[in-house]
Amino acid sequence: MDFRPLGRTGLTVPSICLGTMTWGEQNTPEEGFAQMDYALERGVNFWDTAELYAIPPKKETQGRTEEIMGDYFAARGNRDKVIVATKVVGRSSATYFRDSGKTARLTPADIAEACDKSLKRMKTDYIDLYQVHWPDRNVPGFGGNPMIYNHPKKADDEVPIEESLEGLNALVKLGKVRHIGVSNESTWGLMKWLHASETKGLPRVASIQNTYNLVNRTFETNLAAACLREDVGLLGYSALAQGYLTGKYRNGALPAGARKTLFNRMQRYEGPNAIDTNDRYVAMAEEAGLDPAHMAIAFALTRPFMTSVIIGATTMAQLKTCIDAADMTLSEDIIGAINTIHRANGNVSP
């Protein structure tokens, strides 16, 4: 397990980050505890969660994942051994995030309330990396076509990035938050955050948490250059395309307990040519004698803009497979074969 700089924070984090969004829905608290124990044994001391989780989002399980993490810290007494990242929701029509019952926004008041609730649930007095889960402005939603940009209308009540950053700054001054990051953000948005930081003396974005996988490499088009130039690290999520790149859904298979089987929320990886392209990568890995999951994660780790790949698992076997990928070295022939498929098929999934 190698460790990489987290932006300009001075922190280093492992190249694998433990994702947690299944705890409280697909995974029991006991299974979450086992995953956390194993992760620490393997050197994965960087964990990502969110006030939104568990997934799929709903009022009944909102915040449950953070609670499980907090119970773990209380039981093990090892909060100081972990770099904790969590997230505040962006603009949302849901009314169950805030005590007032209003829709969620990224005002300083909303951010402060969300942070305090996360601290309470996680039984800690500080968050190492506090991230904006998605922007306050209207943006193309999750699952939009990566090749056809949707131009959403600007909201009349949009919270300026500078105002949200002031709210985060207040938390940094209070010692509740150490560093900040963004997620599901565009190049324009990232640069606006950085500009506000530089011109107003406010905290600097250390990381961006966006999708990156073999069937969606859109990050490379513009964001990669911005992140490399500005020392903003990518925390890549969905490296396995929600399981499609493992091959477990080939030929219409629906494994028991899998996300697609339980929730049927996989449409972003089922668009035109998407399933065939996923199958091409899986077949290529198998022909080369590689585990497809290993290859997908190991490729993401070769990217110079990648700080850490966020992995998620519902079984211990899956967790071991994902962490093992950090110890792999892909040959130039394999990377070349991956790029050949990419040139022929492009970014087929959002």
C-alpha positions, 0 to 999 in steps of 0.5 A, spaced: 500 500 500 503 506 497 501 513 500 500 519 496 499 527 498 492 529 499 493 536 495 497 541 499 494 539 506 501 535 508 497 529 509 498 523 506 493 517 505 493 510 502 492 509 495 485 505 497 480 509 501 474 505 504 468 506 502 462 505 506 455 507 503 452 500 504 453 500 511 446 500 514 442 497 508 446 492 504 451 491 510 449 490 518 453 494 523 457 487 525 459 487 517 461 494 517 465 493 524 469 487 520 470 491 514 473 497 518 478 492 522 480 488 516 481 495 512 486 497 518 490 491 518 491 492 511 493 499 512 487 502 509 486 508 514 482 513 510 475 512 510 469 516 506 462 516 508 457 522 507 451 524 511 446 521 505 448 514 507 446 509 507 445 508 499 440 508 496 438 514 499 432 514 504 429 518 510 429 511 514 437 510 513 439 517 512 446 518 517 446 510 519 453 509 516 456 515 520 452 512 526 455 505 525 462 508 524 461 512 530 459 506 534 466 503 531 470 508 534 467 508 541 468 501 541 475 500 539 477 507 541 481 508 535 479 514 532 486 517 532 488 512 527 483 514 521 483 519 516 475 520 516 472 524 510 465 525 510 460 529 505 454 535 506 449 534 501 448 539 495 442 542 493 436 537 494 429 537 494 429 532 500 426 535 506 429 530 511 436 532 512 435 539 516 431 540 522 427 545 519 424 540 514 426 545 508 430 543 502 437 542 503 442 547 500 449 549 501 448 556 505 453 556 511 447 555 516 446 548 512 453 546 512 454 548 520 448 544 521 450 538 517 457 538 520 454 538 527 450 532 526 455 528 522 460 529 528 455 527 533 453 521 529 461 519 528 462 520 536 468 525 534 470 532 535 473 533 528 472 531 521 479 530 517 476 532 510 469 535 509 466 535 502 461 538 498 457 532 496 455 535 489 454 543 488 448 548 490 447 550 483 443 546 478 448 541 474 446 535 470 444 530 475 447 523 476 447 518 470 447 524 465 450 522 458 457 524 459 458 526 451 452 530 451 452 536 456 445 538 459 445 545 460 440 546 466 437 553 468 441 557 473 437 557 479 434 564 482 436 562 489 443 559 487 448 560 493 454 563 491 461 558 492 464 564 496 458 564 501 459 556 501 466 557 502 465 562 508 461 557 511 466 551 511 471 556 513 467 557 520 468 550 521 475 550 520 476 556 525 472 552 530 477 546 529 471 541 527 474 541 520 481 540 518 481 540 510 475 541 505 474 537 498 468 537 493 465 532 489 461 531 483 464 537 481 466 540 474 472 544 471 469 550 472 466 549 479 473 547 481 476 553 479 471 557 482 472 554 489 480 555 488 479 562 486 475 564 492 480 561 496 486 565 493 482 571 493 479 571 499 484 567 504 479 562 505 481 554 506 483 551 499 480 545 496 484 539 497 481 534 493 475 532 488 471 526 489 468 524 482 467 518 478 473 514 474 473 508 471 474 504 465 468 506 461 468 513 464 474 517 463 471 523 462 475 526 468 481 526 463 478 531 458 479 537 463 479 536 470 485 532 470 489 538 467 486 542 472 488 538 478 495 536 476 496 544 475 493 545 482 495 540 486 488 537 487 487 530 488 482 525 485 478 521 490 475 516 484 469 513 486 465 507 482 472 504 479 468 498 478 462 501 474 458 499 480 460 492 479 459 491 472 467 491 471 467 485 475 463 481 470 458 479 475 452 481 471 454 478 464 449 475 460 444 478 464 446 475 471 443 477 477 447 475 483 443 474 490 445 480 494 448 485 489 446 492 488 442 491 481 438 485 484 436 489 490 435 496 487 435 496 480 439 502 480 444 501 475 441 504 469 447 509 468 452 503 466 446 500 461 446 505 456 448 504 448 454 500 448 455 500 455 454 493 457 458 490 451 464 495 452 464 492 460 464 485 457 470 487 453 474 489 458 472 483 463 474 478 457 481 482 456 483 481 463 481 474 463 485 473 457 491 476 460 490 472 466 488 477 471 482 478 475 477 484 472 476 487 478 484 487 480 485 490 473 480 496 473 482 498 480 490 497 478 489 501 472 485 507 476 491 507 480 496 508 475 493 515 473 498 521 475 492 525 478 489 519 482 490 520 490 486 514 492 481 509 489 474 509 493 472 502 494 466 499 496 464 492 498 458 488 501 463 481 503 469 480 506 472 477 499 470 483 495 474 487 500 480 483 500 480 483 492 479 490 492 485 492 497 489 487 493 489 491 487 493 496 490 499 491 490 498 490 482 503 493 477 500 493 470 504 491 464 505 496 458 502 491 454 495 491 458 495 499 459 496 499 451 490 494 450 486 498 455 487 504 451 485 500 445 478 498 447 477 506 450 479 509 443 474 504 440 468 505 444 470 511 448 466 513 455 460 509 454 457 511 461 456 517 466 
